[in-house]
Amino acid sequence: MSTDDGARIAAASLRKAAVCRGKTLDLASAAAHMMPGRAPSPIQNTRGFSRMPAQGRQLVYATGEWEIDLGRRELRTRGAPVPLGGRAFEIIEVLIKSVGELVTKDELLSRIWPGASVEENTLQVHISALRKALGADRGMLKTISGRGYRLLGTWEPTPPGPRPKARSLQPLVSEQVFQTNLPEATSALIGRDAVGQHLRDLLSAYRVVTLTGPGGIGKTRLALQVARDLFPDFGGDCLLVELASLSDPALLPSAVARVLGLRLAEDAASHTVAQLMGSKKLLLALDNCEHVIEAAAQFTETIVQLCPHVSILATSREVLRIDGEYVYRVPPLDVPPEDQADPAKVLEHSAAQLFVSRATAAQADFPPDRENLAAISAICRRLDGIPLAIEFAAASAATLGLRHVAARLGDRFGLLTSGRRTALPRHQTLRAALDWSYELLTEQEQQVLCRLAVFHGGFSLEAAAAVAKNATNTLPMIEDIIGKLATKSLVQLDATGPAGRWRMLETIRAYALEKLDEAGEAVHARRRHGEYFRDLFVPMSSGLPSTKSDGVAWDVRDIDNIRGALDWCFSPAGDLAIGVSLTAACVPMWLNLSLVAECRERAERALACPEIEQTLSARLRMQLYIAFGRAFVQSMGAGEQIRSVLSKGFEIATAINDVDAELRALWAMWCYLDHKGEHAEALGLAQRFTETARQKGDSADLLVGERLIGYTAHYLGDQVEARRHLQRVVEGYVAPSGQRHMIWFQHDQHVVAKVLLARVLCLQGFLDQAMHLARESLEQARASGQTLTLRYVLGWGLCPLSLISGDLEISEEAVAMLVELAVRRGLPFWQTVGRAMEATLAIRRGDFASGSAWLRGVLDAKPDWILRFPDFLGAFAEGLAGSGKLSEALSTVERPLADAKQGEACWYLPEMLRIKGEILLRIGVDEAEAEARFREALDVAQQQGALLWELRSATSLARMLRRDRSKEARQILAPVYSRFTEGFDATDLRAARVTLETLR
């Protein structure tokens, strides 16, 4: 900026209305005001709190190395002033005068902000500033919880000593006239009201506040608005110094001097400007400091040390890093969430408000209708809520249309070029805004920034080093560079995750990726990115210890990195071997996150590569086969392709003597057979799993095999054997370290064994114990935060148990919980199971027509469920019978009966026989056939050790016989009822008791 430019700015500032207690000064008075050498005079703050004048014998309070000088309004340590805002000093003044007594919060608010409505968090901001100023002695400012504050220590009052030489400076102007050169706002500042109030509080607590953030985030507009809002009550000048056009950092002091109206040489020093400022009260806004950051920091530190009543509000993409600086990182605007179901609520978010405001200004008839709001929401999210980018997008939408803008955001730097002609050059296009920051980086910083752009959604320092380091960029250097990029607002610490994780705004990342392509380093960086995550996940998927992760929970944070790496690996420029290995390794992660469809799609793509047999090692092929089979089983695939693929994986595992892989393959094949309802063959695999684990010598693996045997025995109808195996697991299982079993088998083995034991106990007649175990399992699953375990507990435990035992209130609550979980986590299979259970609940409540209609739809769509869910078929038959459709009800029970008698899903056979007997009775054709079914059900239930089914069959038979064979009916029912020791409030026991009463 030339001297003439400075003179013009000064003249323009003089022509602005100068405000002093509501009076407007003429140009001559203002010019006189700008001349140095005027004597200070006390002023009265507009809020009524007196500013203490320098003259008089105000005391200095001292303790140890600390001094509080009431006359000079200074807090000093070892004789050196500590930067402290005016309001913060007023608080410490009140506290020191209270001589160690408690000062309540209300008293502080009324004395520091008399007559103003101030919230308590404003006081907390200033208390934080005081504690920061006290540093290691912050404990002297003690909080009395819920009441107020006390200043500890023995503070001795002494008369003030001679004023230091640096303080004998004359003020630049008389405090009688307050001036500003702040430009008038041309449009409303949207979405920054709360931020503005917070910054005003900060400026009364700290003397240096730096607004930082990436280009286009709105630092300058926010700073100008805050300064405008402060000016009427500030009691001093508020002046803007624009540094963007300053090319030589050495000229910064003279640039400030020109705005102040001082005629100084261009090589003026910061100390000279500070001397001329003296004790003047001034808010100085230094805008765009990043390209002269060292000079800005040195100048600001000098002013803070020598000018006690000057506050500085700086804007910079890089922080000043000086003592007393409060750094405020300007956040993006609030963007509508992706799952915002109501488009009308989109306009509650400031990013959308800004978009609509700017689009309407450019096109008066711009319609913010439902369809447009959905598109606006998506655009704002993709632009990270950056105001400058949103303004560009709104201007483009007004001329090109929303759909065109949304579709072309992949080329956002070519599209978003509609900046204001009067804006600074770097704000006229989105690319120019980022070019400004990029060109301020060193070559090494540019290289690291571009390589980090391959990360999707965030990265750790270790991951960054794996991708960005080379012969010159060592790990410590990478850490240092990331720290520098963070101070320059190009990367940011991810506060939502654990410490040491970083991320880029998507707009900055897109820019850096362009630069990476231009440098010809994209393939190299992406290969390193893929290799890092392959090396991270392969040990995890194999259950091997890994120092790079903290278990399954870690996986959630890098799901986007995995997707990006796989997309590149299977692209023409990618690396197939990395992609296949990574796909196989990530199957546990996808299944743990319930991303079953994605898991299946990724595995299928890897398996379809024709190069697999030639290019992959046997171990990699084995991992892929087992992973692919697990993915398809979990997505309810039951074709022969799955059996074939899993068999290939198992054969390779056996050939290379990988026992852990054998166990994973056996478990996946067992799951496959269980999903098909082929429990007899599944039992053989469970026994083989147990034998393999026994040979391996791992007790935890052995107990997993016991769980598989217990589960299968339960479904085959051997409840005594099932209980024996499951009891061993519940009493003895301890999860191995590293979450190996969670990675391999997807569930907490102890919890699922407990809920399976609850099913067995229920059938054995221990209804209270069963419900207690089921509820306990639910609480443990909730506490663990493991979605798949919670789904298992609800779907296989609490929901069916409450339906079987007749506790319909608990059933309604549990089924609703299952459906909500399945919908929220995108689990279509469990959504269907939940709906089928809702239909069963309706039938239990007597709503036969709608319940059976609902179940019909489910069973027609899932014909393979006949073996897996015979209880749904039983409920469907009861619903049909209750609706009067007796012939269809009878035919419905025939298929599962035939399957059960062949050895599949035998656990429900006694109940299905009983239901058939009830239907035959209602038809009224052959009571002898009905009696035969009841007696057969009794026999099978006794053989299975299923006392609950035995009671139901005995109750049905006794009701049939009570008319003319009541003694025989009582002899059948009474002994069964007498074997129960608990659960007497259950529906079945109440029904049996009522029947026995009628047989007395």
NORBELCOR-V515777 format. One record per residue. N is the residue number from 0. SS is DSSP state (2 for helix, 1 for strand, 0 for the rest). D_LAST is the distance of its C-alpha to the last C-alpha in Angstrom with 2 decimals. Layout:
((N:SS:D_LAST) (N:SS:D_LAST))
//
This chain:
((0:0:110.26) (1:0:113.98) (2:2:115.70) (3:2:116.27) (4:2:112.56) (5:2:111.79) (6:2:114.29) (7:2:112.79) (8:2:109.28) (9:2:110.62) (10:2:112.47) (11:2:109.40) (12:2:107.35) (13:2:110.03) (14:2:109.78) (15:0:106.07) (16:0:105.14) (17:0:105.27) (18:1:102.90) (19:1:103.58) (20:0:101.63) (21:0:101.58) (22:1:105.35) (23:1:106.88) (24:0:109.92) (25:0:112.86) (26:2:114.05) (27:2:116.85) (28:2:114.48) (29:2:112.07) (30:2:114.96) (31:2:116.00) (32:2:112.45) (33:0:112.57) (34:0:115.65) (35:0:115.14) (36:0:116.47) (37:0:114.79) (38:0:113.72) (39:0:110.02) (40:0:108.70) (41:0:105.36) (42:0:102.85) (43:1:99.86) (44:0:96.62) (45:0:95.39) (46:0:92.12) (47:0:94.15) (48:0:93.90) (49:1:97.40) (50:0:98.61) (51:0:100.44) (52:0:104.15) (53:0:105.84) (54:0:108.42) (55:0:107.83) (56:0:106.79) (57:0:103.17) (58:1:101.69) (59:1:100.60) (60:1:97.49) (61:1:97.30) (62:1:94.97) (63:0:95.59) (64:0:96.66) (65:1:95.37) (66:1:97.30) (67:1:96.31) (68:1:99.49) (69:0:98.89) (70:0:102.38) (71:0:102.30) (72:0:98.56) (73:1:98.08) (74:1:95.59) (75:1:97.56) (76:1:96.83) (77:0:99.81) (78:0:102.02) (79:1:100.77) (80:1:99.04) (81:1:95.40) (82:0:94.61) (83:0:92.44) (84:0:91.83) (85:2:93.03) (86:2:89.66) (87:2:88.51) (88:2:91.66) (89:2:91.02) (90:2:87.61) (91:2:89.17) (92:2:91.87) (93:2:89.31) (94:2:87.55) (95:2:90.80) (96:2:91.88) (97:0:88.58) (98:0:89.69) (99:0:86.38) (100:0:84.25) (101:0:81.16) (102:1:81.88) (103:1:78.82) (104:2:78.06) (105:2:78.59) (106:2:81.96) (107:2:83.10) (108:2:82.08) (109:2:83.91) (110:2:87.05) (111:2:87.39) (112:0:86.29) (113:0:87.18) (114:0:86.02) (115:0:84.37) (116:0:80.72) (117:0:80.04) (118:0:76.70) (119:2:75.80) (120:2:75.98) (121:2:79.70) (122:2:80.16) (123:2:78.25) (124:2:80.67) (125:2:83.59) (126:2:81.97) (127:2:81.43) (128:2:85.10) (129:2:86.13) (130:2:84.05) (131:2:85.50) (132:2:88.99) (133:2:88.33) (134:2:87.29) (135:2:86.57) (136:2:86.76) (137:2:84.10) (138:2:82.12) (139:2:84.70) (140:1:82.97) (141:1:79.72) (142:1:76.71) (143:1:74.82) (144:0:71.40) (145:0:70.60) (146:0:73.75) (147:1:77.07) (148:1:79.74) (149:1:82.21) (150:1:85.38) (151:0:85.61) (152:0:88.77) (153:0:91.93) (154:0:93.99) (155:1:97.55) (156:1:99.49) (157:1:103.06) (158:1:105.75) (159:0:106.04) (160:0:108.61) (161:0:111.18) (162:0:109.81) (163:0:109.78) (164:2:112.50) (165:2:110.05) (166:2:108.83) (167:2:112.31) (168:0:112.00) (169:0:112.80) (170:0:110.17) (171:0:110.72) (172:0:110.41) (173:0:109.94) (174:0:106.38) (175:0:107.41) (176:0:106.90) (177:1:103.83) (178:0:104.16) (179:1:102.03) (180:0:102.76) (181:0:99.13) (182:0:99.01) (183:0:97.09) (184:0:93.70) (185:0:93.96) (186:0:90.21) (187:0:87.04) (188:0:85.50) (189:0:81.95) (190:0:78.97) (191:0:80.88) (192:2:80.31) (193:2:78.13) (194:2:80.35) (195:2:83.43) (196:2:82.11) (197:2:81.21) (198:2:84.72) (199:2:86.35) (200:2:84.44) (201:2:85.55) (202:2:89.17) (203:2:89.14) (204:2:87.67) (205:0:89.65) (206:0:93.26) (207:1:92.75) (208:1:89.90) (209:1:89.98) (210:1:88.05) (211:1:87.46) (212:0:85.74) (213:0:86.60) (214:0:89.09) (215:0:87.93) (216:0:85.16) (217:0:87.01) (218:2:88.55) (219:2:91.79) (220:2:90.28) (221:2:87.79) (222:2:90.53) (223:2:92.81) (224:2:90.13) (225:2:89.23) (226:2:92.93) (227:2:93.40) (228:2:90.49) (229:2:91.87) (230:2:95.49) (231:2:95.45) (232:2:94.08) (233:2:95.37) (234:0:98.63) (235:0:100.70) (236:1:101.74) (237:1:99.31) (238:1:101.21) (239:1:100.24) (240:1:102.00) (241:1:101.27) (242:0:101.88) (243:0:100.94) (244:0:104.57) (245:0:105.83) (246:0:106.96) (247:0:108.59) (248:2:106.30) (249:2:109.39) (250:2:109.94) (251:2:106.64) (252:2:108.21) (253:2:110.96) (254:2:108.41) (255:2:106.64) (256:2:110.02) (257:2:110.94) (258:2:107.79) (259:2:108.63) (260:0:112.13) (261:0:113.94) (262:0:117.03) (263:0:116.58) (264:0:117.79) (265:0:115.45) (266:0:115.25) (267:0:114.00) (268:0:111.72) (269:2:108.31) (270:2:109.81) (271:2:112.48) (272:2:109.98) (273:2:107.91) (274:2:111.01) (275:2:111.71) (276:2:108.13) (277:0:108.36) (278:0:105.94) (279:0:105.29) (280:0:101.71) (281:1:100.78) (282:1:97.83) (283:1:99.10) (284:1:97.08) (285:1:98.08) (286:1:96.78) (287:0:96.46) (288:0:97.34) (289:2:96.02) (290:2:99.32) (291:2:101.26) (292:2:98.46) (293:2:100.61) (294:2:103.15) (295:2:100.44) (296:2:98.78) (297:2:102.13) (298:2:103.16) (299:2:99.86) (300:2:99.85) (301:2:103.45) (302:2:102.66) (303:2:99.64) (304:2:101.74) (305:2:104.77) (306:0:103.52) (307:0:100.95) (308:0:100.12) (309:1:99.78) (310:1:96.34) (311:1:95.96) (312:1:93.43) (313:1:93.85) (314:1:92.42) (315:1:92.49) (316:0:90.66) (317:0:91.35) (318:0:90.83) (319:0:93.88) (320:0:92.52) (321:0:94.40) (322:0:93.49) (323:0:91.84) (324:1:90.70) (325:1:87.29) (326:1:86.19) (327:1:84.00) (328:1:82.79) (329:0:82.62) (330:0:79.31) (331:0:78.98) (332:0:77.75) (333:0:74.03) (334:0:72.94) (335:0:69.88) (336:0:67.12) (337:0:66.50) (338:0:62.94) (339:0:64.06) (340:0:61.94) (341:0:63.60) (342:2:67.32) (343:2:67.97) (344:2:67.29) (345:2:70.00) (346:2:72.61) (347:2:70.99) (348:0:72.57) (349:2:76.23) (350:2:77.28) (351:2:76.20) (352:2:77.84) (353:2:81.11) (354:2:80.96) (355:2:80.45) (356:2:83.10) (357:2:85.73) (358:2:84.88) (359:2:85.10) (360:2:88.44) (361:2:89.77) (362:0:88.27) (363:0:87.62) (364:0:85.18) (365:0:83.06) (366:0:79.52) (367:0:76.76) (368:0:74.06) (369:2:70.67) (370:2:72.08) (371:2:75.08) (372:2:73.04) (373:2:70.99) (374:2:74.28) (375:2:75.77) (376:2:72.79) (377:2:73.28) (378:2:77.04) (379:2:76.69) (380:2:74.33) (381:2:76.70) (382:0:79.59) (383:0:77.78) (384:0:78.25) (385:0:81.99) (386:2:83.72) (387:2:86.96) (388:2:85.21) (389:2:83.03) (390:2:86.14) (391:2:87.81) (392:2:84.74) (393:2:84.56) (394:2:88.25) (395:2:87.84) (396:2:84.78) (397:2:86.83) (398:2:89.34) (399:2:87.53) (400:0:83.97) (401:2:80.75) (402:2:79.67) (403:2:83.01) (404:2:82.83) (405:2:79.26) (406:2:80.17) (407:0:83.33) (408:2:82.08) (409:2:82.39) (410:2:86.12) (411:2:85.82) (412:2:89.27) (413:2:90.97) (414:2:88.98) (415:0:88.93) (416:0:92.63) (417:0:92.79) (418:0:93.72) (419:0:95.85) (420:0:99.58) (421:0:100.31) (422:0:97.84) (423:0:99.06) (424:2:99.63) (425:2:96.70) (426:2:94.35) (427:0:95.57) (428:0:93.39) (429:2:90.26) (430:2:92.13) (431:2:94.97) (432:2:92.57) (433:2:91.37) (434:2:94.85) (435:2:95.99) (436:2:93.43) (437:2:93.88) (438:0:97.65) (439:0:97.39) (440:0:95.64) (441:0:97.46) (442:2:97.53) (443:2:95.06) (444:2:92.65) (445:2:92.95) (446:2:92.14) (447:2:89.02) (448:2:87.79) (449:2:88.11) (450:2:86.34) (451:2:83.43) (452:0:82.96) (453:0:81.18) (454:0:78.12) (455:0:75.42) (456:0:73.51) (457:0:74.88) (458:1:76.05) (459:1:76.29) (460:2:79.65) (461:2:79.07) (462:2:78.40) (463:2:81.47) (464:2:83.61) (465:2:82.42) (466:2:83.57) (467:2:86.61) (468:0:88.32) (469:0:91.34) (470:0:94.36) (471:0:95.27) (472:0:91.89) (473:0:90.18) (474:2:86.73) (475:2:88.21) (476:2:90.45) (477:2:87.56) (478:2:85.67) (479:2:88.81) (480:2:89.36) (481:2:85.77) (482:2:86.29) (483:2:89.49) (484:2:87.87) (485:2:85.19) (486:2:87.84) (487:0:89.41) (488:0:86.15) (489:0:85.92) (490:0:82.80) (491:1:80.23) (492:1:77.78) (493:0:74.26) (494:0:72.49) (495:0:69.09) (496:0:68.90) (497:0:69.78) (498:0:73.27) (499:0:76.05) (500:1:75.06) (501:1:77.40) (502:1:77.54) (503:0:79.99) (504:0:79.69) (505:2:79.41) (506:2:82.73) (507:2:84.57) (508:2:82.89) (509:2:84.00) (510:2:87.54) (511:2:87.59) (512:2:86.33) (513:2:89.29) (514:2:91.62) (515:2:89.96) (516:2:90.60) (517:2:94.18) (518:0:94.76) (519:0:93.51) (520:0:90.90) (521:2:87.69) (522:2:86.92) (523:2:87.62) (524:2:85.43) (525:2:82.53) (526:2:82.68) (527:2:82.52) (528:2:79.61) (529:2:77.67) (530:2:78.61) (531:2:77.44) (532:2:73.92) (533:2:73.77) (534:2:74.70) (535:2:72.19) (536:2:69.16) (537:2:69.69) (538:2:69.05) (539:2:65.98) (540:2:64.47) (541:0:65.06) (542:0:63.41) (543:0:66.76) (544:0:67.74) (545:0:69.80) (546:0:71.86) (547:0:72.24) (548:0:68.73) (549:0:65.87) (550:0:63.09) (551:2:61.09) (552:2:61.36) (553:2:65.12) (554:2:64.88) (555:2:63.97) (556:2:67.39) (557:2:69.35) (558:2:67.47) (559:2:70.43) (560:2:72.88) (561:2:70.98) (562:2:71.03) (563:2:74.73) (564:2:75.58) (565:2:73.76) (566:2:75.35) (567:2:78.73) (568:2:77.99) (569:0:77.14) (570:0:80.07) (571:0:83.38) (572:0:84.92) (573:0:81.90) (574:0:80.98) (575:2:78.38) (576:2:77.76) (577:2:76.91) (578:2:74.65) (579:2:72.66) (580:2:72.21) (581:2:71.21) (582:2:68.74) (583:2:66.98) (584:2:66.97) (585:2:65.51) (586:2:62.38) (587:2:60.24) (588:2:61.60) (589:2:60.82) (590:2:57.28) (591:2:56.73) (592:0:57.94) (593:0:55.75) (594:0:58.97) (595:2:57.61) (596:2:59.71) (597:2:62.89) (598:2:62.13) (599:2:61.75) (600:2:64.90) (601:2:67.00) (602:2:65.88) (603:2:66.45) (604:2:69.95) (605:2:70.81) (606:2:69.51) (607:0:71.50) (608:0:74.80) (609:0:76.76) (610:0:78.59) (611:2:75.54) (612:2:76.18) (613:2:79.88) (614:2:79.96) (615:0:76.85) (616:0:76.30) (617:2:73.44) (618:2:71.66) (619:2:71.95) (620:2:70.73) (621:2:67.76) (622:2:66.87) (623:2:67.17) (624:2:65.07) (625:2:62.21) (626:2:62.49) (627:2:62.61) (628:2:59.51) (629:2:57.55) (630:2:58.69) (631:2:57.60) (632:2:54.22) (633:2:53.53) (634:0:54.62) (635:0:52.13) (636:0:54.85) (637:0:53.59) (638:0:56.60) (639:2:58.29) (640:2:61.14) (641:2:58.98) (642:2:58.14) (643:2:61.84) (644:2:63.04) (645:2:60.62) (646:2:61.54) (647:2:65.20) (648:2:64.53) (649:2:62.60) (650:2:65.38) (651:2:68.04) (652:2:66.05) (653:2:65.75) (654:2:69.43) (655:0:70.68) (656:0:68.18) (657:0:66.66) (658:2:63.31) (659:2:62.21) (660:2:62.91) (661:2:61.02) (662:2:57.93) (663:2:58.31) (664:2:58.77) (665:2:55.75) (666:2:53.61) (667:2:54.94) (668:2:54.29) (669:2:50.74) (670:2:50.25) (671:2:51.72) (672:2:49.28) (673:2:46.32) (674:2:47.43) (675:2:47.61) (676:0:44.14) (677:0:45.67) (678:2:43.65) (679:2:44.34) (680:2:48.09) (681:2:47.56) (682:2:45.97) (683:2:49.23) (684:2:51.26) (685:2:49.07) (686:2:49.64) (687:2:53.35) (688:2:53.48) (689:2:52.00) (690:2:54.49) (691:2:57.41) (692:2:56.38) (693:2:56.14) (694:2:59.65) (695:2:60.88) (696:0:59.48) (697:0:57.96) (698:2:54.64) (699:2:53.80) (700:2:54.43) (701:2:52.36) (702:2:49.33) (703:2:49.78) (704:2:49.46) (705:2:46.27) (706:2:44.90) (707:2:45.86) (708:2:44.17) (709:2:40.98) (710:2:40.93) (711:2:41.59) (712:2:39.02) (713:2:36.38) (714:2:37.41) (715:2:37.49) (716:0:33.88) (717:0:34.54) (718:2:32.83) (719:2:33.39) (720:2:37.11) (721:2:37.34) (722:2:35.97) (723:2:38.41) (724:2:41.42) (725:2:40.51) (726:2:39.79) (727:2:43.33) (728:2:44.80) (729:2:43.01) (730:2:44.04) (731:2:47.56) (732:0:49.09) (733:0:52.17) (734:0:54.04) (735:0:57.61) (736:2:60.52) (737:2:62.12) (738:2:58.88) (739:2:59.45) (740:2:55.84) (741:2:55.53) (742:2:58.63) (743:2:57.49) (744:2:53.78) (745:0:53.53) (746:0:50.49) (747:0:49.75) (748:2:48.31) (749:2:46.40) (750:2:44.66) (751:2:43.74) (752:2:42.44) (753:2:40.23) (754:2:38.76) (755:2:38.23) (756:2:36.44) (757:2:34.20) (758:2:33.29) (759:2:32.47) (760:2:30.40) (761:2:28.40) (762:2:27.56) (763:0:26.78) (764:0:24.14) (765:0:26.43) (766:2:26.29) (767:2:27.86) (768:2:30.63) (769:2:31.28) (770:2:31.82) (771:2:33.91) (772:2:36.13) (773:2:36.50) (774:2:37.60) (775:2:39.92) (776:2:41.44) (777:2:42.03) (778:2:43.90) (779:2:45.98) (780:2:46.86) (781:2:47.89) (782:2:49.99) (783:2:51.76) (784:0:52.87) (785:0:52.35) (786:2:51.36) (787:2:50.27) (788:2:48.00) (789:2:46.44) (790:2:46.00) (791:2:44.31) (792:2:41.90) (793:2:40.88) (794:2:40.98) (795:2:39.31) (796:2:37.24) (797:2:36.13) (798:2:36.05) (799:2:33.92) (800:2:31.69) (801:2:30.87) (802:2:30.23) (803:2:27.91) (804:2:25.95) (805:0:25.84) (806:0:28.04) (807:2:30.12) (808:2:32.37) (809:2:33.59) (810:2:33.85) (811:2:36.09) (812:2:38.31) (813:2:38.64) (814:2:39.38) (815:2:41.97) (816:2:43.56) (817:2:43.81) (818:2:45.38) (819:2:47.81) (820:2:48.87) (821:2:49.38) (822:2:51.45) (823:2:53.49) (824:0:54.31) (825:0:54.85) (826:0:52.08) (827:2:51.50) (828:2:49.00) (829:2:46.74) (830:2:47.28) (831:2:45.83) (832:2:42.87) (833:2:42.25) (834:2:42.45) (835:2:39.99) (836:2:37.54) (837:2:38.18) (838:2:37.30) (839:2:34.08) (840:2:33.21) (841:2:33.92) (842:2:31.54) (843:2:28.73) (844:0:29.43) (845:0:29.24) (846:0:33.00) (847:2:32.86) (848:2:36.32) (849:2:38.48) (850:2:36.56) (851:2:36.85) (852:2:40.45) (853:2:41.30) (854:2:39.76) (855:2:41.58) (856:2:44.86) (857:2:44.16) (858:2:43.10) (859:2:45.98) (860:2:48.36) (861:0:46.85) (862:0:46.08) (863:0:46.27) (864:2:43.18) (865:2:40.93) (866:2:40.98) (867:2:41.23) (868:0:38.54) (869:2:35.87) (870:2:33.42) (871:2:35.69) (872:2:35.47) (873:2:31.69) (874:2:31.81) (875:2:34.49) (876:2:32.43) (877:2:29.50) (878:2:32.08) (879:2:33.59) (880:2:30.31) (881:2:29.50) (882:0:33.01) (883:0:32.47) (884:0:34.76) (885:2:32.44) (886:2:35.23) (887:2:36.85) (888:2:33.59) (889:2:33.06) (890:2:36.63) (891:2:36.35) (892:2:33.86) (893:2:35.89) (894:2:38.77) (895:2:36.92) (896:2:34.77) (897:2:38.01) (898:2:39.55) (899:2:36.60) (900:2:36.56) (901:0:40.27) (902:0:39.57) (903:0:39.94) (904:0:37.50) (905:2:34.74) (906:2:32.84) (907:2:31.30) (908:2:30.82) (909:2:27.04) (910:2:26.55) (911:2:29.09) (912:2:27.40) (913:2:24.07) (914:2:26.05) (915:2:27.73) (916:2:24.50) (917:2:23.39) (918:2:26.87) (919:2:26.79) (920:2:23.59) (921:2:25.37) (922:2:28.44) (923:0:26.44) (924:0:28.99) (925:0:27.31) (926:2:23.54) (927:2:24.39) (928:2:26.60) (929:2:23.98) (930:2:21.54) (931:2:24.51) (932:2:25.22) (933:2:21.71) (934:2:21.96) (935:2:25.54) (936:2:24.60) (937:2:22.13) (938:2:24.97) (939:2:27.60) (940:2:25.63) (941:2:25.10) (942:2:28.83) (943:2:29.85) (944:0:27.87) (945:0:26.38) (946:2:22.93) (947:2:22.60) (948:2:23.31) (949:2:20.93) (950:2:18.04) (951:2:19.19) (952:2:19.49) (953:2:16.09) (954:2:14.57) (955:2:16.85) (956:2:16.09) (957:2:12.29) (958:2:12.96) (959:2:15.45) (960:2:13.46) (961:0:10.25) (962:0:12.45) (963:0:13.34) (964:0:12.18) (965:2:8.46) (966:2:8.56) (967:2:11.63) (968:2:10.45) (969:2:8.02) (970:2:11.10) (971:2:13.30) (972:2:11.97) (973:2:10.72) (974:2:14.25) (975:2:16.06) (976:2:14.50) (977:2:15.20) (978:0:18.83) (979:0:19.54) (980:0:21.64) (981:0:22.74) (982:0:22.63) (983:0:19.34) (984:0:20.99) (985:0:21.74) (986:2:20.64) (987:2:18.91) (988:2:16.80) (989:2:15.85) (990:2:14.92) (991:2:12.80) (992:2:11.00) (993:2:10.46) (994:2:9.24) (995:2:6.62) (996:2:5.57) (997:2:5.75) (998:0:3.83) (999:0:0.00))
//
